[in-house]
């Protein structure tokens, strides 16, 4: 056993779980490492469990016996010292720790009498070690499945003290019940379901703690960024578009051509906008954007918690959703600005068509990916993650459509008042 594994089992000696301490004692005894003597001696002196104290003494005697068989008598390692008035323990006289620590057999522990092959034994041990690793990670369901694979390949492996102790820890049962639990799929599945439920409950609890402790300050910062994008982005895009159309008009004039009437009207509008109109447009986009995102979050939160059993808070949803929107909006606005600057001003506005197609596909992909954000904001029941995307999509379409119509009416009214020639 290498130093890392040895240290791992030494740490397990301090576990409050007696079964884990027993597993560590057996593993240290099987390591035959002299470095394990001192920790075993501490267990013998201080452990409250008399059975584990006896086991630590036997393990220490086993290590000493194995070391004495390969080294000179003078290099005798220290053995655990008993307390002031220890109970008499007969000297260790066998060379096999498994035999010394063999648990008593009961009729319930039915073992198939099958002689193991070398390959099956190695494979079974590999599965068992995998089960131990998974168990230490908290993946109990996978650990039990790996343990059952080990038992299927080599049932007699569970006669080994080390693996028997490991199995009792993973299965949460007595040693005499290990074989019965591994043979009975129903019992093992019950443990797997119980472990999965505990894991899910722990995940939900952790999620709720994170969601409820999320401060409004984090949401406020995202809302400020969102507001700035909504207030500045469309106005800047409109101004850049006007500059691009003006450059395009100059190119057409040099060629003796005329600009399309609709595009010419857009150019005239951008040239007629003054500072007051731009400020009012900016305020309109800001207010409509904030109203839209607020309505979306409220509708999504109510739908997912009311109908899909989601676990979360409104501010945690806003924290996850608005930061996601900010990245999408920045990407769309930057792409449009670059496209207008590079192509519209040079008279190749036809490029805008594929750009709009690409941006549409990008928005569709992000809508699908929205489910990931909603999954981070809530803990769903079965099928809730898929349905959340459908509900979110409907909410986005309805709310954005309604807000867009309102913005159209408001902007139209504002522009008519500011620009008397607009709409004529």
N, C-alpha and C positions, 0 to 999 in steps of 0.2 A: 504494500500500500504506500503511495507517495505521500509526501509531507502535507500537501493540500487536503487530501482526503482524510488523513490522520487528524489534522486540526479541525476539520469539519465535524468528525465524530467526537472529538474532545469537547467542542462547544455544545454538542447535543447532550453531554453529561449533565449540563445545567438546566436542561429543559424541565418545565413543570409537569410534563407528560411522562408518567412512569414507563409507558410502553416505548417511547422514544429513547429514554435513558437506557432501557434494557437492550434495545437495538444497538445503541452506541457501544455498550459494554461488550456485547458479543462481537461486533465488528472489530473493536480494538483488540480483543483476545485473538481473533483470527488473523490479525495483521502480524502477530508475532514480533512486533516492534518493541524494543526496550524503552523507547520514548513514551510508550503508553503506560508504563508501570506507575509513574508518579500520579497521573490523573486517576488511574484505577485505585491507587492507594487513598486518594482524597475521597473517592466515592465510598470506599470501605469504612473510612473514619466518620464521614459526615452524612451520608444518605439516610433518610428516615425510613426507607423501605428495607426491612431485614433481608428479604429475598434478593434484592438488588445488591445489598452489601455482600451476601454470600456469593453472588454471581461475580462480582468484581474481584473477590479474593480468588475464586477458581480461575478467572481469566488471567490474573496476575501470575498464579502458579503455573498455568499453562505456558505463558510467555517465558517464564523462567526455565521451565523444563525443556522447551524447545531451544532456548539459547544455550543451556548446559549441554545439549547433545551435539552442538557444533563448535563450542569454544572451550578453552581450557578452564579448569575449575577455578583458577585464580580470578578470572574475569567475570565473577558472579555479579549479576545486576541486582540492585536493591529490590526487594519485594515489599508489597504493602504491609505497613506495620499495623497490627490490630490495636483497638482502643484499650483502655485500662483493664477492662474485664470482658474480653471477647468470648463469645461462645466457641467451644472447641470445634475446629473444622479439620477433618482428616486430611492428611497430605495428598497433594495431587499426584496421581500415579499413572495416568494414561496419557498417551501422546496425541489424542484426538479430542479437541475441545467440543466438537459436536456430540461425541459420545458422553462427555462429562456433563454437558448441559441438556441432554436429550429430555424433552418433556414427556410426561406420562401420557400414554395413549389411551384414548377412550373409544368405545364402540362407534361414536359418531364420526370420528376421524377415519373414514374409509380410504385406504390407499391402494391403488391398483398395483398389483405385483408385476411390474414390468422392468426388465433389466435395461438400464439406459445405455444408449450408444454414446460414443465420444462426441459426435457432431450434435446430437440432440441435446446433450448436456450443456455444451457451449452455447448453443442457440437459446436454450431456456434461461441460462444465467444472464445472457445479454438482454433478453426481454425483462427479466427481473430487475436488473440494474437500471434499465430504462424506466421501469415502474417507479423505482425509488427516486430517480431524478425528477420525474413528472410530479410525484407526490410532494417533493420539497418545493416545487414551483407553485403548488396549490392546484394543479390540474388533476384533481382526484379521479374524475371520470376517465381520462386517458390513462392514468396510472393503473386503475382497475382493469381496463382492457388489456394493457400490456402484461399485467400479472396473470390474467386468464390465458393469454397466449403462452406465457412461460409454463403454466400448469398443463396446457394442452400438449405442448411439445414434450414435457418431462414432468409428470405428476409427482415422481419421487423427489423432485427438487424441494418440495415443501416439507420433507423430512429433515432437511438441513436446518440447523438452529438459526443460522443467520437469516436465511430467506423466510423461515417460518415467522421470526420476529418481525421482519419487514412486512409480511402479509398481514399480521395482526394489526399493525399500525395503519396500513392502508385501508383494510376492510373494517376496522373498528370492531373487532370481534375477539373472542378467546382463541387460544391456540388450538383447542380441540375442535373448533368450528371452522377452521380455515378450509379444510378439504371440502366440507359440506357447502360452504359459501361459494367456492370456486366451481363445484359441480352443479350447483343449483343456479341456473341463469336468472331465475326470478329474484333470488336474494341479492345477487350481484347488481342486477338492474335497479333494484330498490335503492341500494347504496349510491349508485351512479346518479339516479334521479334526485336523491336527497342532496348529494354533493353539488349537483348542477343548480338546484334551487338555492342552496346556501350561497353559491357563487353569484347567482343572479341577484339575490336579495342584497348581497354586499355591494354589488356594482350599482344597483339602484340607490342604495343608501348613500354611497359615495357621490353619485351623480346629484342627488337631491341636496346634499351638503354643499357641493360646488355651485349648484344653481341658486340656492337660497343665499349664499354668501357673496355672490357676484355683486359688486357695488354699482350703483347707477352712474358713478363717475366714468367707468369704462365705457358704458353705453353712450354717455354724453359726448365723449371724445369722438366716437364713431359718428354720432349724429352731426357734430360740428363739421367733420370732414365731408359727410354726405351733403350737408347743406351748402358748403362751399362749392362742391362739384356741381350741384344742381343750379346754383345761382350764377356761377361764372362760366361753366363749361358751355352751355347752349349759346350764351351771348358771344363768347369768344369764337365759337364755331360759326355763328351768323356773320360776325365781322370778317373773319378769314374768308368765308364764302363770298361775301361782297367784294373783297379785294380780288379774289380769284376771278369772279365774273367780270370785274372791271378790266382786268388784264386780258381776259378772253375777248371782250368787246373791242378792245384796241387792236387785237390781232385780226378780228373780222373786218374792222374798218380799213386796215391796211390792204386786205385782200378785196375790198369792195363788197363784202358780204354783209348780211344783216342777221342779227341774233333772233332766235325764236322768241315769239311774243311773250310766252309764259316766263321764260328765263329773263327776258328784258324787264318784266314787271318785278321779278324778284330782285334784280339789280337795282331798279329804281327804289324799291322799298328799303334796301340796305343803305342806299346813299341818303335817303331822306331821314333815317333814324338819327335823332339827336341824343344828348346825354340823358335828358329826362325820360325819353322813351326806353333807352337801354336800362336805366335804373328800374323803371316800372316792370319791364320784362324780366329783369333779374329777380325782383321781388316775387313776381308771379310764379316763376319757375321754382324758386325756393319754397314758397308756401305750398304749392301743389305737390312738390316732391316730398316734403315732410308729411303732408296729409296722406299722400298715397302710401308711404312706407308705414305710417302708423296704422292705417286701416288694414293693410296687409298683415301686419304682425298681430293685431287684435283678432282678425278673422282666422288666421292660421292657428294661433294659440288656442282660441276657443274650440275650433274644430278638432284639433289633435288631442286636446285634453278631454273634451266632452265625448267624442265618438270613438277615438282610437286608443284611449287609455294611456296617453302620453304622460310622462312625469317630468315636469319642468316648470319654469317661471317665465313670465313675459319678458322681463329684463334680460334673462339669459338667452332667450330666443332672439331678441333684438341685438344682443351682443354678437351672436353668431351670424345673423342674417345681414345686418347692415354693413359689417366689415366685408362680407362676401359681395354685397352690392357695390361697395366702393371700388373694389378691384375691377369688377365688370365694367362699371361706368367709365372709369379712367381708361381702360383698354379701348372701349368703343370710341370715346372722344378723341383720344390720341390718334387712333387709326384714321378717323374721319378728317381730323385736322391735317395730317400728313398727306392724305389722298387729295384733299382740296388744294393744298398748297402745291403739290407736285404736278397734278394733272389738270384740274379745272382752269388754273391760271394759264396753262399752256394750250388750252383749247381741245383737250382730249377728255371731256367730261364723260364720255362713254365708259370710261374705266370705273365710274361710280357704280355701274350696274353690278359687275362681279364683286365689287367691294361690299355692296349691300347684301348680296347673296351669302358671301363669306360671313359677314357679321350676323346675318340671320341664323346660319348654321351654328355659329359660335354661341348665340343666345340660347338656341335650342339645347345644345350640349350642356350649357351651364344650368339650364332649367332641370335637366335630368340629374346633374350633379348636385342640385339643390337638396336632393334626398339625403346626401351625406351630411350636409349642414343641419338638417332637421333631425337626423339620427343623433348628432352630437348634442342637440339642444333638448331632446326628449329620449326617454326609454320606452320603446313601443312594445305592445303585445305582438303576437304572431301576425304577420301581414301588415302591420301598421306602417313599417318603413315604406313599402310600395304605395300604399294608399295615401300616405302623406304627400308624396310627390304629385299625385293626381289632384288632391285637394288644394295644394299650394298653387298648382298650375291654373286651376279654375279661379282661385282668388286673385292671382296676378292678372289674368285676362280681364276679369270683370272690373276690378278696382282700377287698373291702369286705363282701361277703356273709358270708364266713367270720368276719371280725373282728366284724361286727355281731352274729352269733349268739353268739360268745364273750362279748361285752360284755353281751348280754342275760342269759346265764347267770350271769356274775359279779355284775352289778348285782342280779339277782334274789336271789342268795344273800346279798349284802351287806344289802339292804333287809330281807330276812326276819329276819336276825340283829339288825338295828338296830331295826326296827319289827315287833314280834311280830304286829300285826294285819294286816300287808301280805299280800295274797294270799288272805285269808280271805273 
